[in-house]
Amino acid sequence: MGFLDHLAQVIKINIGNKKRKNTFVIRRHLTNRNIEEFTRLLAKESWNDVLNQSDVNASLKEFMDSLCFCLETAIPYKKITIRHQKNKNWLSLGLKISNKKIKWLNSLKKELP
């Protein structure tokens, strides 16, 4: 806010610094370790309850319960933050390619003795 000494005028200027809100999604985070854990749990599971059912629907329910238990144990849902990036439309394709080349040359320079 600015103040003037004559007629008590006040001015307020909004410059539009809005903070962008991060959004959240809930999804499974798949990693090689999680998938290996999932396959290990499936291999360890006894499928006798599924195979010994006389009713197809009961057998399917047992199968789905076992599968969901293994999935929830090995690969649970996680809350993931999605950050909004600033608009970079000014970054042309030529600049992006030059940036990659510079990074590559710098990595070569680091490998040299």
For each residue, the residues with C-beta under 8 A, 3 or more apart:
1: 10 11 12
2: 10 11
3: 8 9 10
4: 7 8 9
5:
6: 9
7: 4
8: 3 4
9: 3 4 6
10: 1 2 3
11: 1 2
12: 1
13:
14:
15:
16:
17:
18:
19:
20: 84
21: 84
22: 81 82 83 84
23: 81 82 84
24: 79 80 81 82
25: 79 80 82
26: 77 78 79 80
27: 77 78 80
28: 75 76 77 78
29: 34 75 78 80
30: 34 35 75
31: 34 35
32: 35 36
33: 36 37
34: 29 30 31 37 38 74 75
35: 30 31 32 38 39 74 75
36: 32 33 39 40
37: 33 34 40 41 73 74 75
38: 34 35 41 42 70 71 74 75
39: 35 36 42 43
40: 36 37 43 44 74
41: 37 38 44 45 70 73 74
42: 38 39 45 67 70
43: 39 40
44: 40 41
45: 41 42 66 70
46: 49
47: 50 51 63 66
48: 51 52
49: 46 52 53 62 66
50: 47 53 59 62 63 66
51: 47 48 59
52: 48 49
53: 49 50 56 58 59 62
54: 58
55: 58 59
56: 53 59 60
57: 60 61
58: 53 54 55 61 62
59: 50 51 53 55 56 62 63
60: 56 57 63 64
61: 57 58 64 65
62: 49 50 53 58 59 65 66
63: 47 50 59 60 66 67
64: 60 61 67 68
65: 61 62 68 69
66: 45 47 49 50 62 63 69 70
67: 42 63 64 70 71
68: 64 65 71 72
69: 65 66 72 73
70: 38 41 42 45 66 67 73 74
71: 38 67 68 74 75
72: 68 69 75 76
73: 37 41 69 70 76
74: 34 35 37 38 40 41 70 71
75: 28 29 30 34 35 37 38 71 72
76: 28 72 73
77: 26 27 28
78: 26 27 28 29
79: 24 25 26
80: 24 25 26 27 29
81: 22 23 24
82: 22 23 24 25
83: 22
84: 20 21 22 23
85: 88
86:
87:
88: 85 91
89:
90:
91: 88 95 96
92: 95 96
93: 96 97
94: 97 98
95: 91 92 98 99
96: 91 92 93 99 100
97: 93 94 100 101
98: 94 95 101 102
99: 95 96 102 103
100: 96 97 103 104
101: 97 98 104 105
102: 98 99 105 106
103: 99 100 106 107
104: 100 101 107 108
105: 101 102 108 109
106: 102 103 109 110
107: 103 104 110 111
108: 104 105 111 112
109: 105 106 112
110: 106 107
111: 107 108
112: 108 109
113:
